[in-house]
Amino acid sequence: MHPLTIIGTGLAGYTVARELRKLDPHCYLRLITADDGHLYSKPMLSNAFFYNKTPEMLITTPVEQMAEQLQAEILTHTFVTQLEPQWHRFQANEQSLNYSQLVLACGAKPILTPCTGTAMGKILSINSLSDYRLLRTALQTAKQVTIIGSGLIGCEFANDLQAGGFSVTVVSEATYPLNRLVPALVGQLLQQLLQERGVTWLFGKTIKHITQTTSAKYQLVLSDNQVIETDIVISAIGLRPQIELATAAGLTVKEGIVVNRYLQTNVLDIYALGDCAQIEGLVLLYVMPLMNAARALAKTLAGQTTAVTYPAMPIVVKTPACPIVISPPPNTVKGQWHIETQGQDIRGLFYTTTQQLAGFVLTGKIITEKMTWLKQLPPFLSTA
Ligand SMILES: Cc1cc2nc3c(=O)[nH]c(=O)nc-3n(C[C@H](O)[C@H](O)[C@H](O)COP(=O)(O)OP(=O)(O)OC[C@H]3O[C@@H](n4cnc5c(N)ncnc54)[C@H](O)[C@@H]3O)c2cc1C
């Protein structure tokens, strides 16, 4: 008998495994990971520095304990190079391994900042515990940090590192922070509050060239030819689902690995969830969607075929300088933001053209209203 196999021990892989064990204590379960397999909270990577959290402190459960809890075999530092669905098999670390059913939970990878220059390879992206380890080492001798990108992760790092004592500059092609998620007024409030604490914003710009100077600093040439010097460059311009294994094996992929409501790919016995998956056309690189998907998939794997549904899923932005909670409206919904402002408290409500509430954003003290508005939102993805 071959094991039910999960590729990936991030939050998606481990959550499916945990949910499955609740339903089926006996199935033969194997997890494979290219990393060390310790369970950690990835969202904490962007607010851990200020709290002086070492990478080891972010580990919530070591891999040995995960294997024990899950009654599973966990193969660490094992890189899957090829899927062979026709044989229910894959290649990893030069061995062939068979599966009964396969779950792809292989995450996303950072989009590289497109630029030229001899120091391109020195730009950091933080998407794993080992990336965070590298960041902390680099920060030991640094004073100035430049962050590329003003989305969620860029803003969170800007807040965290500024509070941690660094001189922070954010370079972004957008015109205000969080521009894909919130109306301008909210982004501008975050911009102002971080600026008051010392963050420098350079909007409407990208970096086009990076070199290392003799004093071990980096010199960045921006798209308008402005030149800045910095000790560290962090790229936070977004993540892209890992689709290479699936693509090479002939699975249907678009932006992510395409799955239906049952998390099934187009190939028998192969499923996908988490950052690598595109579920009903949606690529949602957050924890709540993957938790909902994991619960549904575990039931399906245990024999109770279950479609995933998403409730409204708020995002808490980890910028203590300007507390923000967002429940973004689905991209497909047309409508308008209605904004009320009182000092640093902003209430933005997104109404559709038929006057249905479809999203909200709250800042400052009124983030406590989260549950009130959440209850009024329709599910993000309801039953089919
Ligand atoms: C800095 C940061 C802050 C964030 N903050 C928030 C937040 O506040 N709220 C929120 O909701 N979300 C947040 N997110 C997003 C959230 O953390 C992710 O959506 C989630 O952790 C993704 O989990 P995953 O299991 O799908 O992928 P990952 O955690 O990336 O796990 C992928 C796994 O697949 C394995 N793998 C990949 N390829 C292979 C291969 N070929 N062979 C073997 N193993 C392989 C890897 O080793 C790893 O174990 C944040 C993300 C980042 C980077």
PDBQT file of the ligand as one rigid body, heavy atoms in Angstrom, charges set to zero:
ROOT
HETATM    1  C1  LIG A 401       6.167  37.944   5.387  1.00  0.00    +0.000 C 
HETATM    2  C2  LIG A 401       4.782  37.378   5.212  1.00  0.00    +0.000 A 
HETATM    3  C3  LIG A 401       3.751  37.834   6.016  1.00  0.00    +0.000 A 
HETATM    4  C4  LIG A 401       2.454  37.318   5.847  1.00  0.00    +0.000 A 
HETATM    5  N1  LIG A 401       1.460  37.787   6.649  1.00  0.00    +0.000 NA
HETATM    6  C5  LIG A 401       0.216  37.268   6.520  1.00  0.00    +0.000 A 
HETATM    7  C6  LIG A 401      -0.844  37.702   7.368  1.00  0.00    +0.000 A 
HETATM    8  O1  LIG A 401      -0.680  38.578   8.219  1.00  0.00    +0.000 OA
HETATM    9  N2  LIG A 401      -2.068  37.119   7.221  1.00  0.00    +0.000 N 
HETATM   10  C7  LIG A 401      -2.303  36.145   6.284  1.00  0.00    +0.000 A 
HETATM   11  O2  LIG A 401      -3.419  35.655   6.198  1.00  0.00    +0.000 OA
HETATM   12  N3  LIG A 401      -1.313  35.721   5.461  1.00  0.00    +0.000 NA
HETATM   13  C8  LIG A 401      -0.067  36.243   5.556  1.00  0.00    +0.000 A 
HETATM   14  N4  LIG A 401       0.926  35.800   4.740  1.00  0.00    +0.000 N 
HETATM   15  C9  LIG A 401       0.631  34.738   3.764  1.00  0.00    +0.000 C 
HETATM   16  C10 LIG A 401       0.622  33.352   4.438  1.00  0.00    +0.000 C 
HETATM   17  O3  LIG A 401       1.687  33.255   5.338  1.00  0.00    +0.000 OA
HETATM   18  C11 LIG A 401       0.699  32.273   3.347  1.00  0.00    +0.000 C 
HETATM   19  O4  LIG A 401      -0.478  32.385   2.553  1.00  0.00    +0.000 OA
HETATM   20  C12 LIG A 401       0.791  30.847   3.888  1.00  0.00    +0.000 C 
HETATM   21  O5  LIG A 401       1.750  30.741   4.909  1.00  0.00    +0.000 OA
HETATM   22  C13 LIG A 401       1.124  29.893   2.726  1.00  0.00    +0.000 C 
HETATM   23  O6  LIG A 401       1.250  28.589   3.189  1.00  0.00    +0.000 OA
HETATM   24  P1  LIG A 401       1.534  27.382   2.184  1.00  0.00    +0.000 P 
HETATM   25  O7  LIG A 401       1.582  26.166   3.033  1.00  0.00    +0.000 OA
HETATM   26  O8  LIG A 401       0.588  27.410   1.036  1.00  0.00    +0.000 OA
HETATM   27  O9  LIG A 401       2.976  27.674   1.552  1.00  0.00    +0.000 OA
HETATM   28  P2  LIG A 401       4.437  27.664   2.210  1.00  0.00    +0.000 P 
HETATM   29  O10 LIG A 401       4.410  28.068   3.615  1.00  0.00    +0.000 OA
HETATM   30  O11 LIG A 401       5.293  28.465   1.277  1.00  0.00    +0.000 OA
HETATM   31  O12 LIG A 401       4.883  26.152   2.171  1.00  0.00    +0.000 OA
HETATM   32  C14 LIG A 401       5.330  25.537   1.002  1.00  0.00    +0.000 C 
HETATM   33  C15 LIG A 401       5.946  24.197   1.344  1.00  0.00    +0.000 C 
HETATM   34  O13 LIG A 401       6.190  23.478   0.122  1.00  0.00    +0.000 OA
HETATM   35  C16 LIG A 401       7.502  22.944   0.154  1.00  0.00    +0.000 C 
HETATM   36  N5  LIG A 401       7.941  22.779  -1.236  1.00  0.00    +0.000 N 
HETATM   37  C17 LIG A 401       7.813  23.657  -2.260  1.00  0.00    +0.000 A 
HETATM   38  N6  LIG A 401       8.302  23.113  -3.389  1.00  0.00    +0.000 NA
HETATM   39  C18 LIG A 401       8.744  21.878  -3.071  1.00  0.00    +0.000 A 
HETATM   40  C19 LIG A 401       9.368  20.824  -3.807  1.00  0.00    +0.000 A 
HETATM   41  N7  LIG A 401       9.599  20.928  -5.135  1.00  0.00    +0.000 N 
HETATM   42  N8  LIG A 401       9.711  19.715  -3.146  1.00  0.00    +0.000 NA
HETATM   43  C20 LIG A 401       9.458  19.569  -1.818  1.00  0.00    +0.000 A 
HETATM   44  N9  LIG A 401       8.866  20.526  -1.079  1.00  0.00    +0.000 NA
HETATM   45  C21 LIG A 401       8.511  21.653  -1.695  1.00  0.00    +0.000 A 
HETATM   46  C22 LIG A 401       8.304  23.961   0.965  1.00  0.00    +0.000 C 
HETATM   47  O14 LIG A 401       9.478  23.371   1.465  1.00  0.00    +0.000 OA
HETATM   48  C23 LIG A 401       7.278  24.280   2.067  1.00  0.00    +0.000 C 
HETATM   49  O15 LIG A 401       7.305  23.270   3.049  1.00  0.00    +0.000 OA
HETATM   50  C24 LIG A 401       2.217  36.320   4.860  1.00  0.00    +0.000 A 
HETATM   51  C25 LIG A 401       3.267  35.863   4.053  1.00  0.00    +0.000 A 
HETATM   52  C26 LIG A 401       4.539  36.385   4.217  1.00  0.00    +0.000 A 
HETATM   53  C27 LIG A 401       5.654  35.908   3.338  1.00  0.00    +0.000 C 
ENDROOT
TORSDOF 0
